[in-house]
Amino acid sequence: MSARDPSDALVRAMPWVFVLIWSTGFIVARYGMPYAPPFKFLVVRYALSILCFLPWIWVAHVAWPSSRQQWVHLSITGILMHAGYLGGVWAAVKAGMGSGLSALIVGLQPVLTAVWLSSRGSRVSPRQWLGLTLGLVGLFLVVSQKFGPGAEADVSNLSCAVLALLSITIGTLYQKRYVRPCDVRSANAVQLTAALVVTLPLAALESSSMQWNESLAAAMAWSVLALTLGGSSLLYLLIQRGAATSVTSLLYLVPPTTAFMAWLLFSEPVTWLTVLGTGVTAMGVGLVVKTPS
């Protein structure tokens, strides 16, 4: 066993830890959304996350981005991947869109990413196209049973979900192209600050206020500590380390994982379609991320 084995194992585990953390997003929404308007919730989440990162950066003597240009690039990715993506998803859910439909729309990101890269001359292999297709089929199987009268989209919530899809897709591609590798803690602090500045005016327009209770406090704590400090940091590292197509294909696994979490926590039924869809999705993601011999 070499000295590098533990760190290598940690790196290999990062994608799967990311999927588990990212999948809790809709679970958190179920706990916290009834008690808070989406943009006010996100403003508090961003502010608390920044307050967590700043002492960590100071104690660890973490370096900040070295150039003004990198500050600008990080700010743009923060607006897209935090304010745009999270704001779109939470606004869509608050406006009445079902979790299955919103997950399906945002789950189109891997295909959108692959199509864009292919149009720009980047090679997406036939094996990866097959994996993307299988992942999409599995995703449809998982969420197909969730469609119904309560999940019907209207112009308002559909626009929010599509905004979230475009924001996370463009933000991923932009970060991979323009953001140079730097410490994830200072990078996240810059991104969250930009997202906070953009979200504040939207929160001010919301008429309702936050109703603090145990459920909302737990949802906020998990959103800050697990989803932002953990999930967003892992996504940043994965984008820096891997190809955009491979990284985004992991998001195919989020809806099936969320379905199983909802079964464990809320006794929501898991049907044979969920199991079949999860297997097909996992097979597709395996084809995309597999390194050729």
TIDOKE-165608 format. One record per residue (C-alpha): residue number from 1; residue in three letters; y, x, z. Coordinates in pm, whole numbers, m for minus. Each point is the difference from the previous one (the first is absolute). Example, Ala and Ser with C-alpha at 12.3 -4.5 7.8 and 13.67 -1.06 7.14 Angstrom:
+------+------+--------+--------+--------+
| resi | resn |      v |      u |      w |
+------+------+--------+--------+--------+
|    1 |  ala |   m450 |   1230 |    780 |
|    2 |  ser |    344 |    137 |    m66 |
+------+------+--------+--------+--------+
END
This chain:
+------+------+--------+--------+--------+
| resi | resn |      v |      u |      w |
+------+------+--------+--------+--------+
|    1 |  met |      0 |      0 |      0 |
|    2 |  ser |    333 |    148 |   m100 |
|    3 |  ala |    316 |    m21 |    210 |
|    4 |  arg |    151 |   m232 |   m256 |
|    5 |  asp |   m271 |   m263 |     25 |
|    6 |  pro |    170 |   m221 |    265 |
|    7 |  ser |    325 |    m15 |   m196 |
|    8 |  asp |   m189 |    m65 |   m324 |
|    9 |  ala |   m182 |   m289 |    164 |
|   10 |  leu |    333 |   m136 |    124 |
|   11 |  val |    146 |     15 |   m350 |
|   12 |  arg |   m305 |   m181 |   m144 |
|   13 |  ala |     35 |   m270 |    265 |
|   14 |  met |    370 |    m62 |    m67 |
|   15 |  pro |    m45 |   m256 |   m284 |
|   16 |  trp |   m239 |   m215 |    202 |
|   17 |  val |    215 |     13 |    313 |
|   18 |  phe |    295 |   m100 |   m218 |
|   19 |  val |   m188 |   m302 |   m136 |
|   20 |  leu |    m94 |   m116 |    352 |
|   21 |  ile |    358 |     31 |    127 |
|   22 |  trp |    165 |   m149 |   m310 |
|   23 |  ser |   m237 |   m297 |      9 |
|   24 |  thr |    140 |   m111 |    334 |
|   25 |  gly |    331 |    m96 |   m163 |
|   26 |  phe |    m95 |   m365 |    m55 |
|   27 |  ile |   m160 |    m15 |    345 |
|   28 |  val |    331 |    110 |    152 |
|   29 |  ala |    181 |   m260 |   m210 |
|   30 |  arg |   m222 |   m272 |    142 |
|   31 |  tyr |     86 |    106 |    354 |
|   32 |  gly |    371 |     63 |    m41 |
|   33 |  met |    136 |   m198 |   m295 |
|   34 |  pro |     17 |   m341 |    176 |
|   35 |  tyr |    247 |    147 |    251 |
|   36 |  ala |    232 |    209 |   m218 |
|   37 |  pro |    182 |    m18 |   m335 |
|   38 |  pro |   m134 |    273 |   m230 |
|   39 |  phe |    307 |    218 |    m45 |
|   40 |  lys |    100 |     m5 |    367 |
|   41 |  phe |   m355 |    103 |     87 |
|   42 |  leu |     13 |    283 |   m252 |
|   43 |  val |    341 |    122 |    121 |
|   44 |  val |   m134 |     35 |    354 |
|   45 |  arg |   m316 |    161 |   m133 |
|   46 |  tyr |    193 |    259 |   m202 |
|   47 |  ala |    238 |     77 |    287 |
|   48 |  leu |   m280 |     48 |    256 |
|   49 |  ser |   m196 |    214 |   m246 |
|   50 |  ile |    302 |    227 |    m54 |
|   51 |  leu |     44 |     29 |    378 |
|   52 |  cys |   m363 |    112 |     23 |
|   53 |  phe |     31 |    258 |   m276 |
|   54 |  leu |    328 |    164 |    110 |
|   55 |  pro |   m120 |    139 |    338 |
|   56 |  trp |   m325 |    111 |   m164 |
|   57 |  ile |    199 |    184 |   m268 |
|   58 |  trp |    226 |    160 |    263 |
|   59 |  val |   m279 |    113 |    235 |
|   60 |  ala |   m215 |    137 |   m283 |
|   61 |  his |    299 |    168 |   m172 |
|   62 |  val |    m90 |   m173 |   m324 |
|   63 |  ala |    200 |    105 |   m306 |
|   64 |  trp |    207 |   m261 |   m183 |
|   65 |  pro |      5 |    m19 |   m383 |
|   66 |  ser |    166 |    312 |   m134 |
|   67 |  ser |    220 |   m149 |   m273 |
|   68 |  arg |    229 |   m299 |    m48 |
|   69 |  gln |   m207 |    m95 |   m303 |
|   70 |  gln |   m314 |    m38 |    214 |
|   71 |  trp |    190 |   m216 |    247 |
|   72 |  val |     93 |   m228 |   m289 |
|   73 |  his |   m357 |    m12 |   m133 |
|   74 |  leu |   m142 |    m76 |    345 |
|   75 |  ser |    261 |   m273 |     52 |
|   76 |  ile |    m94 |   m164 |   m329 |
|   77 |  thr |   m370 |      4 |     87 |
|   78 |  gly |     83 |   m141 |    345 |
|   79 |  ile |    191 |   m290 |   m152 |
|   80 |  leu |   m286 |    m72 |   m240 |
|   81 |  met |   m306 |     57 |    222 |
|   82 |  his |    139 |   m139 |    325 |
|   83 |  ala |    288 |   m240 |    m67 |
|   84 |  gly |   m124 |   m124 |   m339 |
|   85 |  tyr |   m373 |    m16 |     66 |
|   86 |  leu |     m3 |   m118 |    362 |
|   87 |  gly |    300 |   m225 |    m48 |
|   88 |  gly |   m162 |   m165 |   m301 |
|   89 |  val |   m339 |    m54 |    166 |
|   90 |  trp |    139 |   m134 |    328 |
|   91 |  ala |    251 |   m225 |   m175 |
|   92 |  ala |   m277 |   m141 |   m223 |
|   93 |  val |   m224 |    m73 |    300 |
|   94 |  lys |    289 |   m155 |    193 |
|   95 |  ala |     80 |   m218 |   m304 |
|   96 |  gly |   m349 |   m148 |      8 |
|   97 |  met |   m208 |    217 |   m232 |
|   98 |  gly |   m362 |     30 |    114 |
|   99 |  ser |   m139 |    339 |     95 |
|  100 |  gly |   m257 |    m15 |   m280 |
|  101 |  leu |    255 |    m52 |   m275 |
|  102 |  ser |    246 |    257 |    134 |
|  103 |  ala |   m282 |    254 |     41 |
|  104 |  leu |   m112 |    m66 |   m356 |
|  105 |  ile |    348 |     51 |   m146 |
|  106 |  val |     66 |    323 |    191 |
|  107 |  gly |   m360 |    106 |    m73 |
|  108 |  leu |     87 |     28 |   m369 |
|  109 |  gln |    179 |    329 |     76 |
|  110 |  pro |   m284 |    236 |   m102 |
|  111 |  val |    m25 |   m156 |   m346 |
|  112 |  leu |    380 |      1 |    m41 |
|  113 |  thr |     11 |    366 |    104 |
|  114 |  ala |   m278 |     97 |   m242 |
|  115 |  val |    162 |   m186 |   m290 |
|  116 |  trp |    332 |    172 |     65 |
|  117 |  leu |   m155 |    347 |     27 |
|  118 |  ser |   m200 |    m59 |   m316 |
|  119 |  ser |    313 |   m107 |   m189 |
|  120 |  arg |    176 |    318 |    116 |
|  121 |  gly |   m274 |    224 |   m135 |
|  122 |  ser |   m190 |     66 |    323 |
|  123 |  arg |   m373 |    m25 |    m57 |
|  124 |  val |   m189 |   m277 |    178 |
|  125 |  ser |   m367 |     64 |    m74 |
|  126 |  pro |   m241 |   m273 |   m118 |
|  127 |  arg |   m183 |     34 |    331 |
|  128 |  gln |    324 |    m68 |    188 |
|  129 |  trp |     81 |   m300 |   m223 |
|  130 |  leu |   m347 |   m138 |     77 |
|  131 |  gly |     61 |     55 |    371 |
|  132 |  leu |    339 |   m172 |    m15 |
|  133 |  thr |   m153 |   m296 |   m181 |
|  134 |  leu |   m285 |    m29 |    252 |
|  135 |  gly |    250 |     21 |    284 |
|  136 |  leu |    206 |   m282 |   m150 |
|  137 |  val |   m311 |   m216 |    m49 |
|  138 |  gly |   m104 |     61 |    361 |
|  139 |  leu |    349 |    m85 |    119 |
|  140 |  phe |     m8 |   m332 |   m185 |
|  141 |  leu |   m338 |    m81 |    155 |
|  142 |  val |    129 |     66 |    351 |
|  143 |  val |    317 |   m207 |    m25 |
|  144 |  ser |   m119 |   m271 |   m242 |
|  145 |  gln |   m120 |   m222 |    286 |
|  146 |  lys |    339 |     21 |    168 |
|  147 |  phe |    184 |   m193 |   m270 |
|  148 |  gly |     95 |   m355 |     84 |
|  149 |  pro |    294 |   m235 |     51 |
|  150 |  gly |    138 |    214 |    282 |
|  151 |  ala |     m9 |    312 |   m214 |
|  152 |  glu |    181 |   m135 |   m302 |
|  153 |  ala |    287 |    220 |   m113 |
|  154 |  asp |    350 |   m116 |    m81 |
|  155 |  val |    283 |    187 |   m166 |
|  156 |  ser |    135 |    126 |    332 |
|  157 |  asn |   m311 |    150 |    162 |
|  158 |  leu |   m146 |    116 |   m332 |
|  159 |  ser |    320 |    195 |    m69 |
|  160 |  cys |    m28 |    166 |    341 |
|  161 |  ala |   m364 |     98 |    m57 |
|  162 |  val |     73 |    140 |   m347 |
|  163 |  leu |    292 |    197 |    147 |
|  164 |  ala |   m239 |    150 |    254 |
|  165 |  leu |   m248 |     91 |   m275 |
|  166 |  leu |    265 |    169 |   m216 |
|  167 |  ser |    154 |    179 |    299 |
|  168 |  ile |   m322 |    159 |    127 |
|  169 |  thr |   m106 |     95 |   m353 |
|  170 |  ile |    331 |    156 |   m103 |
|  171 |  gly |     42 |    163 |    341 |
|  172 |  thr |   m343 |    166 |    m21 |
|  173 |  leu |     63 |    133 |   m349 |
|  174 |  tyr |    353 |    113 |     89 |
|  175 |  gln |   m114 |    185 |    312 |
|  176 |  lys |   m280 |    176 |   m183 |
|  177 |  arg |    242 |    106 |   m275 |
|  178 |  tyr |    317 |     97 |    187 |
|  179 |  val |    m65 |     54 |    371 |
|  180 |  arg |    m95 |    355 |     86 |
|  181 |  pro |   m250 |     61 |    281 |
|  182 |  cys |    173 |      4 |    338 |
|  183 |  asp |    m84 |    m92 |    357 |
|  184 |  val |   m115 |   m361 |     16 |
|  185 |  arg |    197 |    m66 |    321 |
|  186 |  ser |    343 |     92 |   m134 |
|  187 |  ala |    m82 |   m159 |   m337 |
|  188 |  asn |    m92 |   m327 |    172 |
|  189 |  ala |    317 |      6 |    209 |
|  190 |  val |    214 |     28 |   m314 |
|  191 |  gln |   m196 |   m274 |   m178 |
|  192 |  leu |     19 |   m238 |    294 |
|  193 |  thr |    373 |     58 |     45 |
|  194 |  ala |     62 |    m95 |   m364 |
|  195 |  ala |   m220 |   m308 |     39 |
|  196 |  leu |    187 |    m99 |    317 |
|  197 |  val |    340 |     25 |   m173 |
|  198 |  val |   m119 |   m221 |   m288 |
|  199 |  thr |   m175 |   m258 |    224 |
|  200 |  leu |    280 |    m46 |    256 |
|  201 |  pro |    220 |   m223 |   m222 |
|  202 |  leu |   m300 |   m219 |    m85 |
|  203 |  ala |    m85 |    m39 |    368 |
|  204 |  ala |    360 |   m101 |     73 |
|  205 |  leu |    m36 |   m288 |   m247 |
|  206 |  glu |   m302 |   m148 |    182 |
|  207 |  ser |     99 |   m295 |    216 |
|  208 |  ser |   m298 |      1 |    238 |
|  209 |  ser |    m48 |    251 |    280 |
|  210 |  met |   m298 |    189 |    140 |
|  211 |  gln |   m192 |   m179 |    277 |
|  212 |  trp |   m143 |    277 |    212 |
|  213 |  asn |   m340 |    m59 |    157 |
|  214 |  glu |   m325 |    190 |     45 |
|  215 |  ser |   m119 |    m65 |   m356 |
|  216 |  leu |    324 |    118 |   m159 |
|  217 |  ala |     20 |    305 |    227 |
|  218 |  ala |   m360 |     95 |    m86 |
|  219 |  ala |     65 |    m49 |   m372 |
|  220 |  met |    312 |    217 |     22 |
|  221 |  ala |   m176 |    276 |    194 |
|  222 |  trp |   m287 |     13 |   m248 |
|  223 |  ser |    241 |    m11 |   m297 |
|  224 |  val |    195 |    298 |    134 |
|  225 |  leu |   m276 |    217 |    142 |
|  226 |  ala |   m289 |    m70 |   m237 |
|  227 |  leu |    143 |   m132 |   m326 |
|  228 |  thr |    320 |    208 |    m25 |
|  229 |  leu |    m73 |    318 |    196 |
|  230 |  gly |   m367 |     m3 |   m106 |
|  231 |  gly |    m46 |   m191 |   m325 |
|  232 |  ser |    325 |     94 |   m174 |
|  233 |  ser |    m42 |    365 |     98 |
|  234 |  leu |   m354 |      4 |   m139 |
|  235 |  leu |    117 |   m162 |   m323 |
|  236 |  tyr |    269 |    267 |    m36 |
|  237 |  leu |   m256 |    277 |     53 |
|  238 |  leu |   m252 |   m157 |   m238 |
|  239 |  ile |    258 |    m32 |   m278 |
|  240 |  gln |     97 |    365 |     46 |
|  241 |  arg |   m362 |    116 |     m3 |
|  242 |  gly |   m155 |   m219 |   m270 |
|  243 |  ala |     50 |   m159 |   m340 |
|  244 |  ala |    192 |   m329 |     m1 |
|  245 |  thr |   m287 |   m192 |   m163 |
|  246 |  ser |   m252 |    113 |    261 |
|  247 |  val |    231 |    m70 |    294 |
|  248 |  thr |    105 |   m348 |   m112 |
|  249 |  ser |   m361 |    m97 |    m73 |
|  250 |  leu |    m59 |     15 |    378 |
|  251 |  leu |    221 |   m309 |     32 |
|  252 |  tyr |   m278 |   m198 |   m169 |
|  253 |  leu |   m191 |     36 |    326 |
|  254 |  val |    275 |   m155 |    212 |
|  255 |  pro |    m66 |   m374 |    m69 |
|  256 |  pro |   m377 |     23 |     64 |
|  257 |  thr |     58 |    200 |    318 |
|  258 |  thr |    261 |   m250 |    114 |
|  259 |  ala |   m248 |   m284 |    m61 |
|  260 |  phe |   m257 |    164 |    227 |
|  261 |  met |    263 |     67 |    267 |
|  262 |  ala |    104 |   m367 |    m10 |
|  263 |  trp |   m368 |    m93 |     42 |
|  264 |  leu |    m30 |    221 |    309 |
|  265 |  leu |    331 |    m98 |    160 |
|  266 |  phe |     51 |   m361 |   m109 |
|  267 |  ser |   m353 |   m111 |    m98 |
|  268 |  glu |    112 |    m62 |   m358 |
|  269 |  pro |   m316 |    m45 |   m211 |
|  270 |  val |   m135 |    287 |   m208 |
|  271 |  thr |   m198 |   m139 |   m295 |
|  272 |  trp |   m241 |    166 |   m239 |
|  273 |  leu |    291 |     30 |   m246 |
|  274 |  thr |    187 |    213 |    253 |
|  275 |  val |   m299 |    230 |     45 |
|  276 |  leu |    m65 |     22 |   m375 |
|  277 |  gly |    368 |     59 |    m76 |
|  278 |  thr |     23 |    272 |    264 |
|  279 |  gly |   m301 |    180 |   m149 |
|  280 |  val |    137 |    m19 |   m354 |
|  281 |  thr |    343 |    117 |    119 |
|  282 |  ala |   m146 |    296 |    190 |
|  283 |  met |   m201 |     98 |   m309 |
|  284 |  gly |    313 |    m15 |   m214 |
|  285 |  val |    206 |    210 |    240 |
|  286 |  gly |   m284 |    253 |     16 |
|  287 |  leu |     13 |     40 |   m380 |
|  288 |  val |    377 |     52 |      5 |
|  289 |  val |     19 |    256 |    281 |
|  290 |  lys |   m319 |    189 |    m82 |
|  291 |  thr |     67 |    357 |   m103 |
|  292 |  pro |   m178 |     87 |   m328 |
|  293 |  ser |   m268 |    266 |     24 |
+------+------+--------+--------+--------+
END
